[in-house]
Amino acid sequence: MRTKNERLLTVTEAADRLGTSVWFPRRLIAERRITFVKVGRHVRIPEGAVDAMIEAGTVEPIRRPVPRGRRAG
C-alpha cells in the first residue's frame, strides 16, 4: 500500500532503479504484476512497489561449511 508521502516514479525512473530497459516496467504494468497509478494519461509507479519487487526477487546465498581435509588442485 502506498504511503501519503511516497514518491511516484516515471517508467524511466523505475527502469533505472531496476537496472533494466523501459520495456520491462512497461511489461510489468501491462501484465498487472506491479502496482501503478494512473494520473490522467500518465502512468507512475510507487517507489515502494519497486522496492518490494526488488526485495521479493532477492535470493540470499547458501552458506555451506567448507569440508575439512580436502585440498584444491
PQR file with spaces between the fields and no chain letter, atoms N, CA, C, O and H, PARSE charges and radii, in Angstrom:
ATOM       1  N    MET     1       0.837   -1.177    0.000 -0.4000 1.5000
ATOM       2  CA   MET     1       0.000    0.000    0.000 -0.0000 2.0000
ATOM       3  C    MET     1       0.884    1.243    0.000  0.5500 1.7000
ATOM       4  O    MET     1       1.911    1.282    0.678 -0.5500 1.4000
ATOM       5  N    ARG     2       0.494    2.227   -0.739 -0.4000 1.5000
ATOM       6  CA   ARG     2       1.264    3.455   -0.885 -0.0000 2.0000
ATOM       7  C    ARG     2       1.037    4.385    0.296  0.5500 1.7000
ATOM       8  O    ARG     2      -0.098    4.599    0.722 -0.5500 1.4000
ATOM       9  H    ARG     2      -0.340    2.196   -1.289  0.4000 1.0000
ATOM      10  N    THR     3       2.136    4.940    0.825 -0.4000 1.5000
ATOM      11  CA   THR     3       2.002    5.920    1.894 -0.0000 2.0000
ATOM      12  C    THR     3       1.790    7.300    1.288  0.5500 1.7000
ATOM      13  O    THR     3       2.041    7.512    0.101 -0.5500 1.4000
ATOM      14  H    THR     3       3.058    4.766    0.479  0.4000 1.0000
ATOM      15  N    LYS     4       1.336    8.214    2.091 -0.4000 1.5000
ATOM      16  CA   LYS     4       0.982    9.543    1.606 -0.0000 2.0000
ATOM      17  C    LYS     4       2.154   10.292    0.969  0.5500 1.7000
ATOM      18  O    LYS     4       1.984   10.958   -0.052 -0.5500 1.4000
ATOM      19  H    LYS     4       1.132    8.042    3.055  0.4000 1.0000
ATOM      20  N    ASN     5       3.334   10.185    1.566 -0.4000 1.5000
ATOM      21  CA   ASN     5       4.493   10.933    1.075 -0.0000 2.0000
ATOM      22  C    ASN     5       5.402   10.125    0.170  0.5500 1.7000
ATOM      23  O    ASN     5       6.514   10.557   -0.135 -0.5500 1.4000
ATOM      24  H    ASN     5       3.472    9.643    2.396  0.4000 1.0000
ATOM      25  N    GLU     6       4.946    8.956   -0.264 -0.4000 1.5000
ATOM      26  CA   GLU     6       5.784    8.117   -1.113 -0.0000 2.0000
ATOM      27  C    GLU     6       5.928    8.730   -2.499  0.5500 1.7000
ATOM      28  O    GLU     6       4.966    9.241   -3.073 -0.5500 1.4000
ATOM      29  H    GLU     6       4.043    8.605   -0.016  0.4000 1.0000
ATOM      30  N    ARG     7       7.116    8.670   -3.011 -0.4000 1.5000
ATOM      31  CA   ARG     7       7.421    9.241   -4.325 -0.0000 2.0000
ATOM      32  C    ARG     7       6.867    8.350   -5.435  0.5500 1.7000
ATOM      33  O    ARG     7       6.949    7.124   -5.355 -0.5500 1.4000
ATOM      34  H    ARG     7       7.898    8.255   -2.545  0.4000 1.0000
ATOM      35  N    LEU     8       6.308    8.968   -6.461 -0.4000 1.5000
ATOM      36  CA   LEU     8       5.832    8.250   -7.641 -0.0000 2.0000
ATOM      37  C    LEU     8       6.896    8.369   -8.727  0.5500 1.7000
ATOM      38  O    LEU     8       7.324    9.471   -9.071 -0.5500 1.4000
ATOM      39  H    LEU     8       6.241    9.964   -6.526  0.4000 1.0000
ATOM      40  N    LEU     9       7.315    7.236   -9.259 -0.4000 1.5000
ATOM      41  CA   LEU     9       8.364    7.205  -10.273 -0.0000 2.0000
ATOM      42  C    LEU     9       7.769    7.110  -11.667  0.5500 1.7000
ATOM      43  O    LEU     9       6.733    6.478  -11.871 -0.5500 1.4000
ATOM      44  H    LEU     9       6.967    6.341   -8.980  0.4000 1.0000
ATOM      45  N    THR    10       8.431    7.739  -12.615 -0.4000 1.5000
ATOM      46  CA   THR    10       8.061    7.540  -14.013 -0.0000 2.0000
ATOM      47  C    THR    10       8.535    6.146  -14.419  0.5500 1.7000
ATOM      48  O    THR    10       9.299    5.510  -13.693 -0.5500 1.4000
ATOM      49  H    THR    10       9.273    8.253  -12.448  0.4000 1.0000
ATOM      50  N    VAL    11       8.089    5.681  -15.560 -0.4000 1.5000
ATOM      51  CA   VAL    11       8.519    4.371  -16.054 -0.0000 2.0000
ATOM      52  C    VAL    11      10.031    4.377  -16.262  0.5500 1.7000
ATOM      53  O    VAL    11      10.701    3.391  -15.955 -0.5500 1.4000
ATOM      54  H    VAL    11       7.469    6.197  -16.150  0.4000 1.0000
ATOM      55  N    THR    12      10.563    5.457  -16.770 -0.4000 1.5000
ATOM      56  CA   THR    12      12.007    5.573  -16.991 -0.0000 2.0000
ATOM      57  C    THR    12      12.770    5.522  -15.674  0.5500 1.7000
ATOM      58  O    THR    12      13.799    4.853  -15.585 -0.5500 1.4000
ATOM      59  H    THR    12      10.019    6.258  -17.020  0.4000 1.0000
ATOM      60  N    GLU    13      12.281    6.219  -14.647 -0.4000 1.5000
ATOM      61  CA   GLU    13      12.933    6.195  -13.336 -0.0000 2.0000
ATOM      62  C    GLU    13      12.873    4.796  -12.722  0.5500 1.7000
ATOM      63  O    GLU    13      13.846    4.341  -12.119 -0.5500 1.4000
ATOM      64  H    GLU    13      11.445    6.763  -14.719  0.4000 1.0000
ATOM      65  N    ALA    14      11.743    4.115  -12.872 -0.4000 1.5000
ATOM      66  CA   ALA    14      11.608    2.752  -12.363 -0.0000 2.0000
ATOM      67  C    ALA    14      12.580    1.815  -13.085  0.5500 1.7000
ATOM      68  O    ALA    14      13.198    0.956  -12.456 -0.5500 1.4000
ATOM      69  H    ALA    14      10.953    4.484  -13.362  0.4000 1.0000
ATOM      70  N    ALA    15      12.713    1.981  -14.397 -0.4000 1.5000
ATOM      71  CA   ALA    15      13.645    1.161  -15.167 -0.0000 2.0000
ATOM      72  C    ALA    15      15.085    1.404  -14.713  0.5500 1.7000
ATOM      73  O    ALA    15      15.865    0.460  -14.584 -0.5500 1.4000
ATOM      74  H    ALA    15      12.211    2.679  -14.908  0.4000 1.0000
ATOM      75  N    ASP    16      15.433    2.653  -14.474 -0.4000 1.5000
ATOM      76  CA   ASP    16      16.778    2.981  -13.983 -0.0000 2.0000
ATOM      77  C    ASP    16      17.025    2.323  -12.633  0.5500 1.7000
ATOM      78  O    ASP    16      18.100    1.775  -12.389 -0.5500 1.4000
ATOM      79  H    ASP    16      14.800    3.420  -14.580  0.4000 1.0000
ATOM      80  N    ARG    17      16.044    2.377  -11.774 -0.4000 1.5000
ATOM      81  CA   ARG    17      16.179    1.791  -10.435 -0.0000 2.0000
ATOM      82  C    ARG    17      16.327    0.272  -10.498  0.5500 1.7000
ATOM      83  O    ARG    17      17.057   -0.318   -9.702 -0.5500 1.4000
ATOM      84  H    ARG    17      15.171    2.822  -11.973  0.4000 1.0000
ATOM      85  N    LEU    18      15.636   -0.355  -11.441 -0.4000 1.5000
ATOM      86  CA   LEU    18      15.719   -1.800  -11.614 -0.0000 2.0000
ATOM      87  C    LEU    18      16.922   -2.221  -12.450  0.5500 1.7000
ATOM      88  O    LEU    18      17.290   -3.395  -12.472 -0.5500 1.4000
ATOM      89  H    LEU    18      15.043    0.124  -12.088  0.4000 1.0000
ATOM      90  N    GLY    19      17.534   -1.257  -13.138 -0.4000 1.5000
ATOM      91  CA   GLY    19      18.673   -1.579  -13.995 -0.0000 2.0000
ATOM      92  C    GLY    19      18.258   -2.283  -15.269  0.5500 1.7000
ATOM      93  O    GLY    19      18.982   -3.140  -15.776 -0.5500 1.4000
ATOM      94  H    GLY    19      17.235   -0.303  -13.120  0.4000 1.0000
ATOM      95  N    THR    20      17.088   -1.923  -15.790 -0.4000 1.5000
ATOM      96  CA   THR    20      16.550   -2.565  -16.991 -0.0000 2.0000
ATOM      97  C    THR    20      16.208   -1.505  -18.032  0.5500 1.7000
ATOM      98  O    THR    20      16.360   -0.306  -17.798 -0.5500 1.4000
ATOM      99  H    THR    20      16.500   -1.227  -15.378  0.4000 1.0000
ATOM     100  N    SER    21      15.743   -1.976  -19.184 -0.4000 1.5000
ATOM     101  CA   SER    21      15.216   -1.045  -20.180 -0.0000 2.0000
ATOM     102  C    SER    21      13.813   -0.642  -19.743  0.5500 1.7000
ATOM     103  O    SER    21      13.249   -1.244  -18.828 -0.5500 1.4000
ATOM     104  H    SER    21      15.619   -2.950  -19.373  0.4000 1.0000
ATOM     105  N    VAL    22      13.246    0.375  -20.393 -0.4000 1.5000
ATOM     106  CA   VAL    22      11.895    0.829  -20.040 -0.0000 2.0000
ATOM     107  C    VAL    22      10.834   -0.220  -20.386  0.5500 1.7000
ATOM     108  O    VAL    22       9.719   -0.171  -19.867 -0.5500 1.4000
ATOM     109  H    VAL    22      13.703    0.864  -21.136  0.4000 1.0000
ATOM     110  N    TRP    23      11.181   -1.160  -21.257 -0.4000 1.5000
ATOM     111  CA   TRP    23      10.191   -2.164  -21.659 -0.0000 2.0000
ATOM     112  C    TRP    23       9.843   -3.107  -20.521  0.5500 1.7000
ATOM     113  O    TRP    23       8.722   -3.613  -20.465 -0.5500 1.4000
ATOM     114  H    TRP    23      12.087   -1.199  -21.678  0.4000 1.0000
ATOM     115  N    PHE    24      10.783   -3.356  -19.607 -0.4000 1.5000
ATOM     116  CA   PHE    24      10.489   -4.269  -18.507 -0.0000 2.0000
ATOM     117  C    PHE    24       9.408   -3.714  -17.586  0.5500 1.7000
ATOM     118  O    PHE    24       8.419   -4.410  -17.356 -0.5500 1.4000
ATOM     119  H    PHE    24      11.694   -2.945  -19.652  0.4000 1.0000
ATOM     120  N    PRO    25       9.539   -2.486  -17.039 -0.5600 1.5000
ATOM     121  CA   PRO    25       8.439   -1.982  -16.213  0.2800 2.0000
ATOM     122  C    PRO    25       7.134   -1.797  -16.997  0.5500 1.7000
ATOM     123  O    PRO    25       6.050   -1.962  -16.436 -0.5500 1.4000
ATOM     124  N    ARG    26       7.228   -1.460  -18.277 -0.4000 1.5000
ATOM     125  CA   ARG    26       6.016   -1.350  -19.090 -0.0000 2.0000
ATOM     126  C    ARG    26       5.308   -2.701  -19.180  0.5500 1.7000
ATOM     127  O    ARG    26       4.080   -2.772  -19.112 -0.5500 1.4000
ATOM     128  H    ARG    26       8.108   -1.326  -18.732  0.4000 1.0000
ATOM     129  N    ARG    27       6.097   -3.783  -19.334 -0.4000 1.5000
ATOM     130  CA   ARG    27       5.500   -5.114  -19.398 -0.0000 2.0000
ATOM     131  C    ARG    27       4.886   -5.490  -18.051  0.5500 1.7000
ATOM     132  O    ARG    27       3.810   -6.085  -18.009 -0.5500 1.4000
ATOM     133  H    ARG    27       7.094   -3.725  -19.390  0.4000 1.0000
ATOM     134  N    LEU    28       5.565   -5.144  -16.942 -0.4000 1.5000
ATOM     135  CA   LEU    28       5.016   -5.414  -15.614 -0.0000 2.0000
ATOM     136  C    LEU    28       3.674   -4.719  -15.437  0.5500 1.7000
ATOM     137  O    LEU    28       2.748   -5.286  -14.856 -0.5500 1.4000
ATOM     138  H    LEU    28       6.440   -4.660  -16.977  0.4000 1.0000
ATOM     139  N    ILE    29       3.569   -3.498  -15.934 -0.4000 1.5000
ATOM     140  CA   ILE    29       2.318   -2.746  -15.843 -0.0000 2.0000
ATOM     141  C    ILE    29       1.246   -3.412  -16.704  0.5500 1.7000
ATOM     142  O    ILE    29       0.119   -3.609  -16.250 -0.5500 1.4000
ATOM     143  H    ILE    29       4.321   -3.038  -16.406  0.4000 1.0000
ATOM     144  N    ALA    30       1.588   -3.757  -17.932 -0.4000 1.5000
ATOM     145  CA   ALA    30       0.620   -4.372  -18.848 -0.0000 2.0000
ATOM     146  C    ALA    30       0.100   -5.700  -18.305  0.5500 1.7000
ATOM     147  O    ALA    30      -1.069   -6.039  -18.491 -0.5500 1.4000
ATOM     148  H    ALA    30       2.504   -3.598  -18.301  0.4000 1.0000
ATOM     149  N    GLU    31       0.979   -6.454  -17.630 -0.4000 1.5000
ATOM     150  CA   GLU    31       0.590   -7.751  -17.071 -0.0000 2.0000
ATOM     151  C    GLU    31       0.024   -7.631  -15.657  0.5500 1.7000
ATOM     152  O    GLU    31      -0.306   -8.636  -15.027 -0.5500 1.4000
ATOM     153  H    GLU    31       1.928   -6.179  -17.479  0.4000 1.0000
ATOM     154  N    ARG    32      -0.086   -6.396  -15.164 -0.4000 1.5000
ATOM     155  CA   ARG    32      -0.601   -6.116  -13.807 -0.0000 2.0000
ATOM     156  C    ARG    32       0.215   -6.841  -12.733  0.5500 1.7000
ATOM     157  O    ARG    32      -0.338   -7.354  -11.761 -0.5500 1.4000
ATOM     158  H    ARG    32       0.183   -5.580  -15.676  0.4000 1.0000
ATOM     159  N    ARG    33       1.552   -6.875  -12.926 -0.4000 1.5000
ATOM     160  CA   ARG    33       2.435   -7.552  -11.972 -0.0000 2.0000
ATOM     161  C    ARG    33       3.094   -6.571  -11.004  0.5500 1.7000
ATOM     162  O    ARG    33       3.847   -6.985  -10.122 -0.5500 1.4000
ATOM     163  H    ARG    33       2.001   -6.458  -13.716  0.4000 1.0000
ATOM     164  N    ILE    34       2.819   -5.272  -11.159 -0.4000 1.5000
ATOM     165  CA   ILE    34       3.343   -4.254  -10.256 -0.0000 2.0000
ATOM     166  C    ILE    34       2.251   -3.209  -10.040  0.5500 1.7000
ATOM     167  O    ILE    34       1.447   -2.936  -10.931 -0.5500 1.4000
ATOM     168  H    ILE    34       2.207   -4.936  -11.875  0.4000 1.0000
ATOM     169  N    THR    35       2.237   -2.635   -8.846 -0.4000 1.5000
ATOM     170  CA   THR    35       1.267   -1.581   -8.543 -0.0000 2.0000
ATOM     171  C    THR    35       1.624   -0.334   -9.342  0.5500 1.7000
ATOM     172  O    THR    35       2.795    0.035   -9.439 -0.5500 1.4000
ATOM     173  H    THR    35       2.890   -2.856   -8.122  0.4000 1.0000
ATOM     174  N    PHE    36       0.621    0.306   -9.907 -0.4000 1.5000
ATOM     175  CA   PHE    36       0.871    1.558  -10.616 -0.0000 2.0000
ATOM     176  C    PHE    36      -0.301    2.503  -10.415  0.5500 1.7000
ATOM     177  O    PHE    36      -1.390    2.095  -10.009 -0.5500 1.4000
ATOM     178  H    PHE    36      -0.330    0.005   -9.828  0.4000 1.0000
ATOM     179  N    VAL    37      -0.058    3.773  -10.706 -0.4000 1.5000
ATOM     180  CA   VAL    37      -1.056    4.825  -10.528 -0.0000 2.0000
ATOM     181  C    VAL    37      -1.232    5.535  -11.862  0.5500 1.7000
ATOM     182  O    VAL    37      -0.256    5.908  -12.512 -0.5500 1.4000
ATOM     183  H    VAL    37       0.826    4.105  -11.035  0.4000 1.0000
ATOM     184  N    LYS    38      -2.481    5.717  -12.264 -0.4000 1.5000
ATOM     185  CA   LYS    38      -2.743    6.497  -13.479 -0.0000 2.0000
ATOM     186  C    LYS    38      -3.062    7.923  -13.068  0.5500 1.7000
ATOM     187  O    LYS    38      -3.965    8.168  -12.269 -0.5500 1.4000
ATOM     188  H    LYS    38      -3.274    5.414  -11.736  0.4000 1.0000
ATOM     189  N    VAL    39      -2.316    8.846  -13.620 -0.4000 1.5000
ATOM     190  CA   VAL    39      -2.535   10.274  -13.384 -0.0000 2.0000
ATOM     191  C    VAL    39      -2.857   10.850  -14.759  0.5500 1.7000
ATOM     192  O    VAL    39      -1.967   11.193  -15.537 -0.5500 1.4000
ATOM     193  H    VAL    39      -1.582    8.647  -14.269  0.4000 1.0000
ATOM     194  N    GLY    40      -4.161   10.946  -15.035 -0.4000 1.5000
ATOM     195  CA   GLY    40      -4.562   11.333  -16.383 -0.0000 2.0000
ATOM     196  C    GLY    40      -4.132   10.237  -17.338  0.5500 1.7000
ATOM     197  O    GLY    40      -4.502    9.076  -17.160 -0.5500 1.4000
ATOM     198  H    GLY    40      -4.884   10.668  -14.403  0.4000 1.0000
ATOM     199  N    ARG    41      -3.356   10.592  -18.344 -0.4000 1.5000
ATOM     200  CA   ARG    41      -2.854    9.576  -19.270 -0.0000 2.0000
ATOM     201  C    ARG    41      -1.457    9.094  -18.910  0.5500 1.7000
ATOM     202  O    ARG    41      -0.884    8.251  -19.600 -0.5500 1.4000
ATOM     203  H    ARG    41      -3.054   11.534  -18.488  0.4000 1.0000
ATOM     204  N    HIS    42      -0.914    9.633  -17.827 -0.4000 1.5000
ATOM     205  CA   HIS    42       0.417    9.259  -17.375 -0.0000 2.0000
ATOM     206  C    HIS    42       0.348    8.094  -16.400  0.5500 1.7000
ATOM     207  O    HIS    42      -0.626    7.941  -15.664 -0.5500 1.4000
ATOM     208  H    HIS    42      -1.380   10.318  -17.267  0.4000 1.0000
ATOM     209  N    VAL    43       1.381    7.285  -16.406 -0.4000 1.5000
ATOM     210  CA   VAL    43       1.475    6.142  -15.501 -0.0000 2.0000
ATOM     211  C    VAL    43       2.666    6.370  -14.582  0.5500 1.7000
ATOM     212  O    VAL    43       3.757    6.716  -15.036 -0.5500 1.4000
ATOM     213  H    VAL    43       2.173    7.409  -17.004  0.4000 1.0000
ATOM     214  N    ARG    44       2.446    6.174  -13.288 -0.4000 1.5000
ATOM     215  CA   ARG    44       3.506    6.315  -12.294 -0.0000 2.0000
ATOM     216  C    ARG    44       3.532    5.063  -11.437  0.5500 1.7000
ATOM     217  O    ARG    44       2.501    4.436  -11.197 -0.5500 1.4000
ATOM     218  H    ARG    44       1.560    5.894  -12.919  0.4000 1.0000
ATOM     219  N    ILE    45       4.727    4.709  -10.979 -0.4000 1.5000
ATOM     220  CA   ILE    45       4.905    3.526  -10.147 -0.0000 2.0000
ATOM     221  C    ILE    45       5.378    3.982   -8.776  0.5500 1.7000
ATOM     222  O    ILE    45       6.390    4.676   -8.680 -0.5500 1.4000
ATOM     223  H    ILE    45       5.564    5.219  -11.174  0.4000 1.0000
ATOM     224  N    PRO    46       4.671    3.610   -7.713 -0.5600 1.5000
ATOM     225  CA   PRO    46       5.122    3.988   -6.374  0.2800 2.0000
ATOM     226  C    PRO    46       6.513    3.406   -6.085  0.5500 1.7000
ATOM     227  O    PRO    46       6.796    2.253   -6.412 -0.5500 1.4000
ATOM     228  N    GLU    47       7.354    4.205   -5.481 -0.4000 1.5000
ATOM     229  CA   GLU    47       8.718    3.789   -5.169 -0.0000 2.0000
ATOM     230  C    GLU    47       8.710    2.502   -4.325  0.5500 1.7000
ATOM     231  O    GLU    47       9.561    1.632   -4.510 -0.5500 1.4000
ATOM     232  H    GLU    47       7.124    5.141   -5.215  0.4000 1.0000
ATOM     233  N    GLY    48       7.758    2.387   -3.411 -0.4000 1.5000
ATOM     234  CA   GLY    48       7.650    1.203   -2.565 -0.0000 2.0000
ATOM     235  C    GLY    48       7.352   -0.060   -3.355  0.5500 1.7000
ATOM     236  O    GLY    48       7.777   -1.146   -2.963 -0.5500 1.4000
ATOM     237  H    GLY    48       7.066    3.094   -3.260  0.4000 1.0000
ATOM     238  N    ALA    49       6.626    0.064   -4.464 -0.4000 1.5000
ATOM     239  CA   ALA    49       6.309   -1.096   -5.298 -0.0000 2.0000
ATOM     240  C    ALA    49       7.578   -1.625   -5.968  0.5500 1.7000
ATOM     241  O    ALA    49       7.764   -2.835   -6.097 -0.5500 1.4000
ATOM     242  H    ALA    49       6.280    0.946   -4.782  0.4000 1.0000
ATOM     243  N    VAL    50       8.445   -0.708   -6.390 -0.4000 1.5000
ATOM     244  CA   VAL    50       9.718   -1.112   -6.995 -0.0000 2.0000
ATOM     245  C    VAL    50      10.594   -1.764   -5.930  0.5500 1.7000
ATOM     246  O    VAL    50      11.206   -2.804   -6.177 -0.5500 1.4000
ATOM     247  H    VAL    50       8.294    0.275   -6.285  0.4000 1.0000
ATOM     248  N    ASP    51      10.656   -1.153   -4.741 -0.4000 1.5000
ATOM     249  CA   ASP    51      11.440   -1.719   -3.639 -0.0000 2.0000
ATOM     250  C    ASP    51      10.933   -3.111   -3.270  0.5500 1.7000
ATOM     251  O    ASP    51      11.731   -4.019   -3.037 -0.5500 1.4000
ATOM     252  H    ASP    51      10.160   -0.308   -4.540  0.4000 1.0000
ATOM     253  N    ALA    52       9.609   -3.284   -3.216 -0.4000 1.5000
ATOM     254  CA   ALA    52       9.015   -4.579   -2.876 -0.0000 2.0000
ATOM     255  C    ALA    52       9.352   -5.625   -3.929  0.5500 1.7000
ATOM     256  O    ALA    52       9.594   -6.785   -3.595 -0.5500 1.4000
ATOM     257  H    ALA    52       8.961   -2.547   -3.406  0.4000 1.0000
ATOM     258  N    MET    53       9.371   -5.227   -5.191 -0.4000 1.5000
ATOM     259  CA   MET    53       9.707   -6.164   -6.260 -0.0000 2.0000
ATOM     260  C    MET    53      11.164   -6.606   -6.145  0.5500 1.7000
ATOM     261  O    MET    53      11.485   -7.780   -6.331 -0.5500 1.4000
ATOM     262  H    MET    53       9.175   -4.285   -5.463  0.4000 1.0000
ATOM     263  N    ILE    54      12.032   -5.659   -5.839 -0.4000 1.5000
ATOM     264  CA   ILE    54      13.451   -5.992   -5.657 -0.0000 2.0000
ATOM     265  C    ILE    54      13.608   -6.935   -4.466  0.5500 1.7000
ATOM     266  O    ILE    54      14.338   -7.923   -4.545 -0.5500 1.4000
ATOM     267  H    ILE    54      11.771   -4.706   -5.688  0.4000 1.0000
ATOM     268  N    GLU    55      12.931   -6.633   -3.373 -0.4000 1.5000
ATOM     269  CA   GLU    55      13.007   -7.464   -2.162 -0.0000 2.0000
ATOM     270  C    GLU    55      12.477   -8.870   -2.431  0.5500 1.7000
ATOM     271  O    GLU    55      13.072   -9.852   -1.989 -0.5500 1.4000
ATOM     272  H    GLU    55      12.338   -5.831   -3.308  0.4000 1.0000
ATOM     273  N    ALA    56      11.373   -8.970   -3.145 -0.4000 1.5000
ATOM     274  CA   ALA    56      10.768  -10.275   -3.434 -0.0000 2.0000
ATOM     275  C    ALA    56      11.659  -11.122   -4.344  0.5500 1.7000
ATOM     276  O    ALA    56      11.634  -12.351   -4.269 -0.5500 1.4000
ATOM     277  H    ALA    56      10.889   -8.172   -3.505  0.4000 1.0000
ATOM     278  N    GLY    57      12.434  -10.477   -5.189 -0.4000 1.5000
ATOM     279  CA   GLY    57      13.289  -11.211   -6.122 -0.0000 2.0000
ATOM     280  C    GLY    57      14.693  -11.456   -5.611  0.5500 1.7000
ATOM     281  O    GLY    57      15.503  -12.084   -6.294 -0.5500 1.4000
ATOM     282  H    GLY    57      12.454   -9.479   -5.250  0.4000 1.0000
ATOM     283  N    THR    58      14.992  -10.964   -4.411 -0.4000 1.5000
ATOM     284  CA   THR    58      16.328  -11.128   -3.860 -0.0000 2.0000
ATOM     285  C    THR    58      16.514  -12.548   -3.344  0.5500 1.7000
ATOM     286  O    THR    58      15.708  -13.049   -2.559 -0.5500 1.4000
ATOM     287  H    THR    58      14.335  -10.454   -3.856  0.4000 1.0000
ATOM     288  N    VAL    59      17.578  -13.181   -3.792 -0.4000 1.5000
ATOM     289  CA   VAL    59      17.896  -14.546   -3.371 -0.0000 2.0000
ATOM     290  C    VAL    59      19.171  -14.483   -2.538  0.5500 1.7000
ATOM     291  O    VAL    59      20.209  -14.010   -3.001 -0.5500 1.4000
ATOM     292  H    VAL    59      18.232  -12.774   -4.430  0.4000 1.0000
ATOM     293  N    GLU    60      19.073  -14.964   -1.309 -0.4000 1.5000
ATOM     294  CA   GLU    60      20.219  -14.972   -0.406 -0.0000 2.0000
ATOM     295  C    GLU    60      21.131  -16.144   -0.739  0.5500 1.7000
ATOM     296  O    GLU    60      20.647  -17.204   -1.134 -0.5500 1.4000
ATOM     297  H    GLU    60      18.229  -15.348   -0.934  0.4000 1.0000
ATOM     298  N    PRO    61      22.442  -15.975   -0.586 -0.5600 1.5000
ATOM     299  CA   PRO    61      23.358  -17.081   -0.872  0.2800 2.0000
ATOM     300  C    PRO    61      23.236  -18.179    0.180  0.5500 1.7000
ATOM     301  O    PRO    61      22.885  -17.919    1.331 -0.5500 1.4000
ATOM     302  N    ILE    62      23.528  -19.389   -0.227 -0.4000 1.5000
ATOM     303  CA   ILE    62      23.528  -20.525    0.686 -0.0000 2.0000
ATOM     304  C    ILE    62      24.908  -20.603    1.316  0.5500 1.7000
ATOM     305  O    ILE    62      25.920  -20.617    0.615 -0.5500 1.4000
ATOM     306  H    ILE    62      23.814  -19.600   -1.162  0.4000 1.0000
ATOM     307  N    ARG    63      24.944  -20.654    2.616 -0.4000 1.5000
ATOM     308  CA   ARG    63      26.213  -20.748    3.338 -0.0000 2.0000
ATOM     309  C    ARG    63      26.472  -22.218    3.656  0.5500 1.7000
ATOM     310  O    ARG    63      25.819  -22.796    4.525 -0.5500 1.4000
ATOM     311  H    ARG    63      24.122  -20.642    3.185  0.4000 1.0000
ATOM     312  N    ARG    64      27.413  -22.808    2.960 -0.4000 1.5000
ATOM     313  CA   ARG    64      27.769  -24.201    3.207 -0.0000 2.0000
ATOM     314  C    ARG    64      29.112  -24.243    3.912  0.5500 1.7000
ATOM     315  O    ARG    64      30.023  -23.493    3.562 -0.5500 1.4000
ATOM     316  H    ARG    64      27.944  -22.339    2.255  0.4000 1.0000
ATOM     317  N    PRO    65      29.239  -25.106    4.893 -0.5600 1.5000
ATOM     318  CA   PRO    65      30.536  -25.223    5.543  0.2800 2.0000
ATOM     319  C    PRO    65      31.570  -25.794    4.578  0.5500 1.7000
ATOM     320  O    PRO    65      31.251  -26.646    3.749 -0.5500 1.4000
ATOM     321  N    VAL    66      32.793  -25.327    4.690 -0.4000 1.5000
ATOM     322  CA   VAL    66      33.871  -25.812    3.833 -0.0000 2.0000
ATOM     323  C    VAL    66      34.335  -27.160    4.397  0.5500 1.7000
ATOM     324  O    VAL    66      34.670  -27.244    5.579 -0.5500 1.4000
ATOM     325  H    VAL    66      33.052  -24.635    5.364  0.4000 1.0000
ATOM     326  N    PRO    67      34.361  -28.202    3.583 -0.5600 1.5000
ATOM     327  CA   PRO    67      34.802  -29.513    4.070  0.2800 2.0000
ATOM     328  C    PRO    67      36.265  -29.455    4.495  0.5500 1.7000
ATOM     329  O    PRO    67      37.101  -28.877    3.801 -0.5500 1.4000
ATOM     330  N    ARG    68      36.558  -30.044    5.616 -0.4000 1.5000
ATOM     331  CA   ARG    68      37.943  -30.052    6.107 -0.0000 2.0000
ATOM     332  C    ARG    68      38.699  -31.242    5.519  0.5500 1.7000
ATOM     333  O    ARG    68      38.112  -32.280    5.213 -0.5500 1.4000
ATOM     334  H    ARG    68      35.879  -30.514    6.180  0.4000 1.0000
ATOM     335  N    GLY    69      39.973  -31.075    5.373 -0.4000 1.5000
ATOM     336  CA   GLY    69      40.811  -32.158    4.893 -0.0000 2.0000
ATOM     337  C    GLY    69      40.824  -32.300    3.390  0.5500 1.7000
ATOM     338  O    GLY    69      41.466  -33.214    2.872 -0.5500 1.4000
ATOM     339  H    GLY    69      40.450  -30.231    5.622  0.4000 1.0000
ATOM     340  N    ARG    70      40.153  -31.451    2.686 -0.4000 1.5000
ATOM     341  CA   ARG    70      40.161  -31.518    1.223 -0.0000 2.0000
ATOM     342  C    ARG    70      41.008  -30.390    0.692  0.5500 1.7000
ATOM     343  O    ARG    70      40.946  -29.261    1.180 -0.5500 1.4000
ATOM     344  H    ARG    70      39.631  -30.709    3.107  0.4000 1.0000
ATOM     345  N    ARG    71      41.775  -30.694   -0.282 -0.4000 1.5000
ATOM     346  CA   ARG    71      42.645  -29.700   -0.878 -0.0000 2.0000
ATOM     347  C    ARG    71      42.232  -29.453   -2.309  0.5500 1.7000
ATOM     348  O    ARG    71      41.818  -30.359   -3.032 -0.5500 1.4000
ATOM     349  H    ARG    71      41.825  -31.611   -0.679  0.4000 1.0000
ATOM     350  N    ALA    72      42.355  -28.226   -2.687 -0.4000 1.5000
ATOM     351  CA   ALA    72      42.073  -27.871   -4.088 -0.0000 2.0000
ATOM     352  C    ALA    72      43.266  -28.294   -4.931  0.5500 1.7000
ATOM     353  O    ALA    72      44.408  -28.239   -4.475 -0.5500 1.4000
ATOM     354  H    ALA    72      42.692  -27.490   -2.101  0.4000 1.0000
ATOM     355  N    GLY    73      43.001  -28.711   -6.146 -0.4000 1.5000
ATOM     356  CA   GLY    73      44.128  -28.964   -7.017 -0.0000 2.0000
ATOM     357  C    GLY    73      44.126  -30.240   -7.592  0.5500 1.7000
ATOM     358  O    GLY    73      45.033  -30.576   -8.352 -0.5500 1.4000
ATOM     359  H    GLY    73      42.073  -28.756   -6.516  0.4000 1.0000
